[in-house]
Amino acid sequence: MNKVIYNDSPLPPITDKGGPAQPLLRVSGLRKHFRFKDGWLGSRQQVRAVDGLSFEVLKGETLGIVGESGCGKSTTARLITGMMQADAGEISLDGETFWQPGKKISAEARRAVQMVFQDSHSSLNPRMSVVDTLAFGLLAHGIDRAVAVDYAGRLMDAVGMPATEFADRYPIELSGGQRQRINIARAIALRPRLLLLDEPVSALDKSVEAQVLNLLVELRESLGLTYIFISHDLNVVRYISDRVVVMYLGQIVESAPSDTLFSSAAHPYTRALLASKPSPDPREKIAAPPLTGDPPDPINPPRHCRFHTRCAFAEGVCSAKTPHLQAKPGSHPDHRVACWIHVPDSGHSLAAGGKETTS
């Protein structure tokens, strides 16, 4: 049923410019600092929300992004969609430059990247009915209203919201799960290549969450979509993601295929996140995360390794040299970690039990 949505869309498909081995999205050196003045006569400060981010997203995969609040996940999503302008870096979409300083994002490129927000209520116009919400983007691209309304009805059917029942309803008349389905339908209405999902199920009941996740999986497979999935819920990320990147204070500290990351995480921060993940078995005791100290001030983050002030395994090199993402020896070839205790020259590694060993 969902394939019919794109085949009968009134909008032409977005041209596939890359070859089979070409990543759909490539982010290089992306940086966003928020500058502000500390008080009326205070000095100027800046928060390094995203600080030199580089990663790729392959066609058809789901890349999960995890990390604590304030690590830069949502800012990254807004930079990729063009909702926010980065200070530096470059974003390439399907082999062509999507954004760089001074470049204006084309209308076709904006169509190719869409977003689903966390708050399903505030992201919908309360004065627009469901059918008008879904037809709005099509009308903005010059599609005849009758065609746009017909297509909006088929989008509603595709996400499990029959047009005969919901077309004339307003957001206040819908449940949280129903509103999020409409947000998903609106995001796919313009035939995007890449969908950014910023905590799309965090506000939903668990039963509804499962239904929405299954809908996203179905749409990805049937429409050939690519996802960037942002979430605090590690169980959800593990279920839906093919690869996962872990962010801390605006930087990536680890990236790996999902199964590899959850079975053999390397960075101490990643292990702390996994240790805090709740178990479905209420009888199982949750281990204390291997963290020390308080989160650092994002205005003045620690130099070099930004995690060393909270790391139970930190050594002198951690505060003297900046670690960069490198392949973890003996692991999956796509498993990369920015941590000195995993660099062969340091002679140290973390054993499976979380204790430091000398190799």
C-alpha positions as CSV (number, residue, x, y, z in Angstrom):
1,M,0.0,0.0,0.0
2,N,2.8,2.4,0.9
3,K,4.6,2.1,-2.4
4,V,1.5,3.5,-4.1
5,I,2.0,6.7,-2.2
6,Y,5.2,7.6,-4.0
7,N,4.2,6.1,-7.3
8,D,1.1,8.2,-7.5
9,S,2.6,11.3,-5.9
10,P,1.9,14.6,-7.7
11,L,5.5,15.6,-7.1
12,P,8.3,14.3,-9.3
13,P,10.9,12.0,-7.6
14,I,14.1,13.6,-6.3
15,T,16.9,12.6,-8.6
16,D,19.3,9.9,-7.3
17,K,22.7,11.4,-8.1
18,G,25.0,9.0,-6.4
19,G,26.2,5.5,-7.2
20,P,25.4,2.4,-5.1
21,A,28.5,3.0,-2.8
22,Q,27.8,6.7,-2.4
23,P,26.7,7.7,1.2
24,L,23.4,9.6,1.1
25,L,24.6,12.1,3.7
26,R,28.1,13.2,4.5
27,V,28.7,15.8,7.3
28,S,32.3,17.2,7.6
29,G,33.6,19.5,10.3
30,L,30.2,20.8,11.3
31,R,30.3,23.5,14.0
32,K,27.7,25.6,15.7
33,H,28.6,27.9,18.7
34,F,25.8,29.9,20.4
35,R,27.2,33.3,21.5
36,F,25.7,35.4,24.2
37,K,26.6,38.2,26.6
38,D,26.9,37.2,30.3
39,G,24.8,40.0,32.0
40,W,24.4,43.6,31.0
41,L,28.1,44.5,31.3
42,G,29.5,41.0,31.3
43,S,31.8,39.4,28.8
44,R,30.8,37.5,25.7
45,Q,30.5,33.8,26.1
46,Q,29.7,30.9,23.8
47,V,28.3,27.4,24.1
48,R,30.0,24.9,21.7
49,A,26.8,23.0,20.9
50,V,28.3,21.2,17.9
51,D,32.0,21.3,17.6
52,G,33.6,19.7,14.6
53,L,31.1,16.9,13.8
54,S,31.9,14.5,10.9
55,F,29.9,11.4,10.0
56,E,28.2,9.6,7.1
57,V,24.7,8.1,6.6
58,L,24.4,5.3,4.1
59,K,21.4,5.0,1.8
60,G,18.6,3.0,3.3
61,E,20.0,2.7,6.8
62,T,18.9,4.1,10.1
63,L,21.7,6.0,12.0
64,G,20.9,6.4,15.7
65,I,22.3,9.3,17.7
66,V,22.4,9.1,21.5
67,G,23.8,11.1,24.3
68,E,22.8,13.1,27.4
69,S,20.7,16.3,27.1
70,G,22.8,19.2,25.9
71,C,25.2,17.0,23.9
72,G,24.1,18.6,20.6
73,K,21.9,15.9,19.1
74,S,18.9,18.2,18.3
75,T,21.1,21.0,17.2
76,T,22.8,18.6,14.7
77,A,19.4,17.7,13.3
78,R,18.4,21.3,12.8
79,L,21.7,22.1,11.1
80,I,21.2,19.2,8.7
81,T,17.7,20.3,7.7
82,G,18.8,23.9,7.2
83,M,16.6,25.2,10.0
84,M,19.7,26.6,11.6
85,Q,22.9,27.9,10.0
86,A,26.2,26.3,11.0
87,D,29.3,28.4,11.7
88,A,31.5,26.1,9.7
89,G,31.7,22.8,8.0
90,E,30.0,21.2,5.0
91,I,27.0,18.9,4.4
92,S,26.8,16.8,1.2
93,L,23.6,15.1,0.1
94,D,23.9,12.3,-2.4
95,G,27.4,13.4,-3.6
96,E,26.5,17.0,-4.0
97,T,27.1,19.9,-1.6
98,F,23.9,20.5,0.3
99,W,25.2,23.3,2.5
100,Q,28.4,25.2,3.1
101,P,29.1,28.7,4.4
102,G,27.5,31.2,1.9
103,K,25.6,28.5,0.0
104,K,21.8,28.8,-0.2
105,I,19.9,25.5,0.0
106,S,17.8,24.8,-3.1
107,A,14.1,24.0,-2.9
108,E,14.7,20.4,-4.2
109,A,17.4,19.9,-1.5
110,R,15.0,21.1,1.2
111,R,12.4,18.6,-0.1
112,A,14.9,15.8,0.2
113,V,15.5,16.3,3.9
114,Q,12.5,16.4,6.3
115,M,12.1,16.2,10.0
116,V,9.7,14.8,12.7
117,F,9.8,16.6,16.0
118,Q,9.5,15.4,19.5
119,D,6.4,17.4,20.6
120,S,3.7,16.2,18.4
121,H,1.2,18.9,19.5
122,S,3.3,22.1,19.1
123,S,4.6,21.0,15.8
124,L,1.1,21.1,14.3
125,N,-0.9,24.2,13.5
126,P,-3.9,24.1,15.9
127,R,-6.0,26.1,13.4
128,M,-5.4,23.7,10.5
129,S,-7.3,20.5,10.0
130,V,-5.4,17.2,9.3
131,V,-6.1,17.3,5.6
132,D,-5.0,20.9,5.3
133,T,-1.8,20.2,7.2
134,L,-0.9,17.4,4.9
135,A,-1.8,19.3,1.7
136,F,0.0,22.5,2.7
137,G,3.5,21.4,1.5
138,L,2.1,20.2,-1.8
139,L,0.2,23.5,-2.3
140,A,3.4,25.4,-1.6
141,H,5.0,23.5,-4.5
142,G,2.3,24.5,-6.9
143,I,0.1,21.4,-6.9
144,D,-3.6,21.8,-7.6
145,R,-5.7,21.8,-4.4
146,A,-7.9,18.9,-5.5
147,V,-4.9,16.8,-6.3
148,A,-3.2,17.8,-3.0
149,V,-6.2,16.9,-0.9
150,D,-6.7,13.5,-2.6
151,Y,-3.0,12.7,-2.0
152,A,-3.3,13.8,1.6
153,G,-6.1,11.3,2.1
154,R,-3.9,8.5,0.8
155,L,-1.1,9.6,3.1
156,M,-3.5,9.4,6.0
157,D,-4.5,5.9,5.0
158,A,-0.9,4.9,4.8
159,V,-0.1,5.8,8.4
160,G,-3.2,4.2,9.8
161,M,-5.4,7.3,10.0
162,P,-8.3,6.7,7.6
163,A,-9.2,9.9,5.8
164,T,-12.9,9.2,6.1
165,E,-12.6,9.5,9.9
166,F,-9.7,12.0,10.5
167,A,-9.5,14.4,7.6
168,D,-11.5,17.2,9.1
169,R,-10.3,16.8,12.7
170,Y,-8.0,19.3,14.4
171,P,-4.8,18.5,16.4
172,I,-6.7,19.0,19.7
173,E,-9.1,16.2,18.8
174,L,-6.3,13.7,18.3
175,S,-4.3,11.6,20.8
176,G,-0.5,12.0,21.0
177,G,0.1,8.9,18.9
178,Q,-2.4,10.0,16.3
179,R,-0.7,13.5,16.1
180,Q,2.7,11.8,15.6
181,R,1.3,9.7,12.8
182,I,0.1,12.9,11.1
183,N,3.6,14.4,11.6
184,I,5.2,11.4,9.9
185,A,2.7,11.6,7.1
186,R,3.5,15.3,6.6
187,A,7.2,14.5,6.6
188,I,6.9,11.9,3.8
189,A,4.4,14.0,1.8
190,L,7.2,15.7,-0.3
191,R,9.0,12.4,-1.1
192,P,12.1,13.0,1.0
193,R,15.3,10.9,0.8
194,L,16.3,11.5,4.4
195,L,14.1,11.7,7.4
196,L,15.4,13.1,10.8
197,L,13.4,11.9,13.8
198,D,14.1,13.9,16.9
199,E,12.8,11.9,19.9
200,P,9.7,10.9,17.9
201,V,8.3,8.4,20.5
202,S,9.5,9.7,23.8
203,A,6.2,11.3,24.8
204,L,4.1,8.3,23.8
205,D,2.8,5.4,25.9
206,K,4.8,2.2,25.4
207,S,2.0,0.4,23.5
208,V,1.6,3.4,21.1
209,E,5.4,3.8,20.9
210,A,5.7,0.2,19.6
211,Q,3.1,0.9,16.9
212,V,4.8,4.1,15.7
213,L,8.2,2.4,15.6
214,N,6.8,-0.4,13.6
215,L,5.2,2.1,11.2
216,L,8.6,3.8,10.8
217,V,10.2,0.5,10.0
218,E,7.5,-0.3,7.4
219,L,7.8,3.1,5.7
220,R,11.6,2.9,5.6
221,E,11.4,-0.5,3.9
222,S,8.6,0.2,1.5
223,L,9.6,3.8,0.5
224,G,13.4,3.4,0.5
225,L,13.8,6.0,3.2
226,T,17.0,6.8,5.2
227,Y,16.6,7.8,8.8
228,I,18.6,9.7,11.4
229,F,17.0,8.6,14.7
230,I,17.7,10.7,17.8
231,S,16.7,9.4,21.2
232,H,17.6,9.0,24.9
233,D,16.0,5.6,25.0
234,L,18.7,3.1,24.3
235,N,16.3,0.2,23.9
236,V,14.4,2.1,21.2
237,V,17.7,3.0,19.4
238,R,18.9,-0.6,19.5
239,Y,15.6,-1.8,18.0
240,I,15.5,0.6,15.0
241,S,19.1,1.5,14.3
242,D,21.6,-0.1,12.0
243,R,24.5,2.1,13.3
244,V,24.8,4.3,16.3
245,V,26.9,7.3,17.1
246,V,27.4,8.5,20.7
247,M,27.8,12.3,21.3
248,Y,29.2,14.1,24.3
249,L,29.5,17.9,24.6
250,G,29.2,18.5,20.9
251,Q,31.5,15.8,19.7
252,I,31.3,12.1,18.6
253,V,33.1,9.8,21.1
254,E,32.1,6.4,19.6
255,S,30.4,5.0,16.5
256,A,29.7,1.4,15.6
257,P,27.1,-0.9,14.1
258,S,24.2,-1.3,16.6
259,D,24.8,-4.9,17.7
260,T,28.6,-4.2,18.1
261,L,28.0,-1.1,20.2
262,F,25.5,-2.7,22.5
263,S,27.6,-5.9,23.0
264,S,31.1,-4.4,23.2
265,A,31.0,-0.7,23.8
266,A,34.5,0.8,24.1
267,H,34.3,4.4,25.3
268,P,33.7,4.8,29.1
269,Y,30.9,7.3,28.4
270,T,29.1,4.8,26.2
271,R,29.4,2.2,28.9
272,A,28.0,4.6,31.4
273,L,25.0,5.2,29.2
274,L,24.5,1.4,28.8
275,A,24.9,0.8,32.5
276,S,22.0,3.3,33.2
277,K,19.7,1.6,30.7
278,P,16.7,0.2,32.5
279,S,16.1,-3.6,32.2
280,P,12.7,-5.0,31.3
281,D,13.1,-7.4,34.3
282,P,12.2,-5.4,37.4
283,R,14.1,-7.9,39.6
284,E,17.4,-7.1,37.9
285,K,19.5,-4.6,39.7
286,I,20.8,-1.7,37.7
287,A,24.5,-1.3,37.9
288,A,25.9,2.1,38.9
289,P,27.3,3.9,35.9
290,P,31.1,4.3,36.0
291,L,31.0,8.1,36.3
292,T,32.6,10.5,38.7
293,G,32.0,14.2,39.2
294,D,29.4,16.5,37.7
295,P,28.8,17.3,34.0
296,P,31.2,20.1,33.0
297,D,30.2,23.6,32.0
298,P,29.4,23.6,28.3
299,I,30.6,27.2,28.1
300,N,34.1,26.1,29.2
301,P,34.4,22.4,28.4
302,P,37.5,20.4,29.5
303,R,40.4,20.6,27.1
304,H,41.4,17.7,25.0
305,C,39.3,14.7,26.0
306,R,36.1,16.4,27.2
307,F,35.1,13.4,29.3
308,H,38.3,13.0,31.3
309,T,36.9,15.0,34.3
310,R,34.2,12.3,34.8
311,C,36.1,9.2,33.6
312,A,37.1,6.6,36.1
313,F,39.9,5.4,33.8
314,A,41.4,8.8,32.9
315,E,45.2,9.1,32.7
316,G,47.6,11.9,32.1
317,V,47.4,11.7,28.4
318,C,43.6,12.3,28.5
319,S,44.1,15.9,29.6
320,A,47.2,16.6,27.5
321,K,46.2,15.3,24.0
322,T,43.0,15.4,22.0
323,P,41.7,11.9,21.0
324,H,40.2,11.4,17.6
325,L,37.9,8.7,16.3
326,Q,40.0,5.7,15.4
327,A,39.2,2.1,14.6
328,K,39.1,-0.1,17.6
329,P,41.6,-3.0,17.2
330,G,40.0,-6.4,17.2
331,S,36.5,-5.2,16.7
332,H,34.2,-4.6,13.8
333,P,35.9,-2.5,11.0
334,D,33.3,0.2,11.4
335,H,33.7,0.4,15.2
336,R,35.5,3.7,15.9
337,V,36.2,5.3,19.3
338,A,37.8,8.6,20.5
339,C,39.6,7.4,23.6
340,W,43.3,7.2,24.5
341,I,43.0,4.0,26.5
342,H,42.0,2.2,23.2
343,V,44.9,3.6,21.1
344,P,47.5,0.9,20.7
345,D,50.4,3.2,21.7
346,S,48.8,3.8,25.1
347,G,49.0,0.1,26.0
348,H,45.7,0.1,27.8
349,S,42.2,-1.1,27.1
350,L,39.0,-1.8,29.0
351,A,38.1,-5.4,29.7
352,A,34.5,-6.6,29.3
353,G,33.9,-6.2,33.0
354,G,34.8,-2.5,32.9
355,K,38.1,-2.8,34.7
356,E,41.3,-1.4,33.3
357,T,43.9,-3.9,32.0
358,T,47.4,-3.5,30.5
359,S,48.0,-5.2,27.2
